[in-house]
Amino acid sequence: MKQMAMSKIALSSLLVPMLAQAHPGHHHHEASFWTGFIHPFTGLDHLLMAISFGVLMWTVSKQWKITGALGLVIALMLGFVLGAQQWIAVTVAEYGIVASLLVLAVALWRKSSLALAMVATILATFHGVAHGVELGANGHVMAQIAGMMSAMALLYAVGLGMGALITKYIPQGNKIVAACAAVVALIGLA
């Protein structure tokens, strides 16, 4: 019975790379606030990064809840500028995205490592770089970027709420955070 369950898990993990595709399609012909706002909800790496980052910042310390949100937005904006100017190649950005998810997973696993939280914030820059490379050539896309930033901030807030709920009100909540870390690592490696 246990071997059958493990086989199902192994077979299911083959689907993870398809689910992790963060960029199933931008609407390059329209650069509106709403296309930017919707985009983070269409990619598993965006959802994982923003929500997990919120959970992590909840577990780190009180002062990092707001600082983490500002750091995330600044890192994403800086990354967009670097990508739009072609200062960082998209292939480097993709490796940076994987690294950011793995560092985020380790930070969640270690429960409250401020140093890892800061590294995860810095590595979030690569998520912005990927969008800068893709969208920078389209010209004026500030409305779309504003939409993306708004959605990422909303997802971060959801992560903070989940972190509070998990750690305060659910018995063995730290084990759930550790399980989240494993999922983030699995998606990061996919």
Buried (B, 14 or more C-beta within 10 A) or exposed (E): EEEEEEEEEEEEEEEBEEEBEBEEEBEEEEBBBEBBBBBBEBBBBBBBBBBBBBBBBBBBEEEBBEBBBEBBBBBBBBBBBBBBEEEBEBEBBBEBBBBBBBBBBBBBBBBBBEEBBBBBBBBBBBBBBBBBBBBBEBEEBEBBBBBBBBBBBBBBBBBBBBBBBBBEEEEEBBEBBBEBBEBBBBBBBB
